[in-house]
Amino acid sequence: MVIAVIVLASSIGDILLSGAMKSIGDLGGLSIAYAAYEKSIARLAALAPEVNTVLGAHNIPVAPTEVLPALVRAFADLQAGKATCKPAGSGKQLCDVDKFSFLLRAAP
């Protein structure tokens, strides 16, 4: 049996949470941070066929491997403007795409 640990975090914050993912939006706009996040989740999704279980660190710590490619699709939909967004405090918005939520800076 092989057990591999892939840390689901990056320089831009947590990659996958069962709650609202907020670190990427704190850096603002569709910028280098978004490109790095997109690249990171694509790399993780490519590993999904080889992974048995995704063990996150926050909220619900276990997720099925299908969550990785689903996250890639949800983030693409977010960038394409297909999310449902609502105000979430001063200068922030909560954007829902499928079963994922992204806490972002509100559009100026």
C-alpha positions as CSV (number, residue, x, y, z in Angstrom):
1,M,0.0,0.0,0.0
2,V,1.2,3.5,-0.9
3,I,0.1,6.5,1.1
4,A,0.9,9.9,-0.4
5,V,0.2,13.2,1.1
6,I,-0.4,16.2,-1.1
7,V,-0.6,19.4,0.7
8,L,-3.8,21.2,-0.5
9,A,-2.4,24.7,0.1
10,S,-0.4,27.1,-1.9
11,S,1.2,30.5,-1.6
12,I,-2.3,32.0,-2.2
13,G,-4.0,30.1,0.6
14,D,-6.1,26.9,0.9
15,I,-6.9,25.1,-2.3
16,L,-10.0,23.2,-1.2
17,L,-12.4,23.8,1.7
18,S,-15.9,22.6,2.3
19,G,-16.8,26.1,3.3
20,A,-16.2,29.3,1.3
21,M,-12.7,29.5,-0.2
22,K,-11.5,33.0,0.5
23,S,-7.8,33.3,0.2
24,I,-7.8,33.6,-3.6
25,G,-10.2,36.6,-3.6
26,D,-8.2,38.4,-0.9
27,L,-5.5,39.0,-3.5
28,G,-8.0,40.7,-5.8
29,G,-9.1,40.5,-9.4
30,L,-8.4,37.9,-12.0
31,S,-4.7,38.3,-11.6
32,I,-1.5,36.2,-11.2
33,A,-3.1,34.7,-8.0
34,Y,-6.0,33.4,-10.0
35,A,-3.6,31.9,-12.6
36,A,-1.6,30.2,-9.9
37,Y,-4.7,28.8,-8.3
38,E,-6.1,27.6,-11.6
39,K,-2.8,25.8,-12.4
40,S,-2.6,24.3,-8.9
41,I,-6.2,22.8,-9.0
42,A,-5.6,21.5,-12.6
43,R,-2.5,19.7,-11.4
44,L,-4.4,18.2,-8.5
45,A,-7.4,17.2,-10.7
46,A,-5.0,15.4,-13.0
47,L,-4.0,13.2,-10.0
48,A,-7.6,12.3,-9.2
49,P,-7.6,8.9,-11.0
50,E,-4.7,7.9,-8.7
51,V,-6.2,9.2,-5.5
52,N,-8.5,7.2,-3.3
53,T,-9.6,9.9,-0.8
54,V,-9.0,13.6,-0.5
55,L,-8.2,14.6,3.0
56,G,-8.7,18.3,3.5
57,A,-7.6,20.2,6.6
58,H,-10.7,22.3,7.4
59,N,-14.4,21.7,8.0
60,I,-15.3,18.3,6.6
61,P,-11.9,16.7,6.2
62,V,-12.8,13.9,3.8
63,A,-14.0,14.3,0.2
64,P,-14.4,12.0,-2.7
65,T,-11.8,12.3,-5.5
66,E,-14.4,13.6,-7.9
67,V,-14.2,16.9,-6.0
68,L,-10.9,17.7,-7.7
69,P,-12.1,17.9,-11.3
70,A,-15.4,19.4,-10.1
71,L,-13.4,22.3,-8.5
72,V,-11.6,22.9,-11.8
73,R,-15.0,23.2,-13.6
74,A,-16.4,25.4,-10.9
75,F,-13.5,27.8,-10.9
76,A,-13.7,28.0,-14.7
77,D,-17.4,28.8,-14.4
78,L,-16.5,31.5,-11.8
79,Q,-14.1,33.1,-14.2
80,A,-16.6,32.9,-17.0
81,G,-19.2,34.9,-14.9
82,K,-21.5,31.9,-14.3
83,A,-21.5,32.2,-10.5
84,T,-24.3,33.4,-8.4
85,C,-22.8,36.2,-6.3
86,K,-24.3,38.2,-3.4
87,P,-22.8,40.8,-1.0
88,A,-21.0,39.3,2.0
89,G,-19.9,42.2,4.1
90,S,-17.9,45.3,3.4
91,G,-16.2,45.1,0.1
92,K,-16.8,41.3,-0.3
93,Q,-19.0,39.1,-2.2
94,L,-19.8,35.4,-1.9
95,C,-20.0,33.6,-5.2
96,D,-21.5,30.1,-5.5
97,V,-20.8,27.7,-8.3
98,D,-22.3,24.2,-8.0
99,K,-21.3,23.0,-4.5
100,F,-18.4,25.5,-4.2
101,S,-18.4,28.9,-2.7
102,F,-15.7,31.6,-3.3
103,L,-15.4,34.7,-1.0
104,L,-14.0,37.4,-3.2
105,R,-13.5,41.1,-3.2
106,A,-16.6,42.9,-4.5
107,A,-16.3,44.2,-8.0
108,P,-15.4,47.9,-7.9
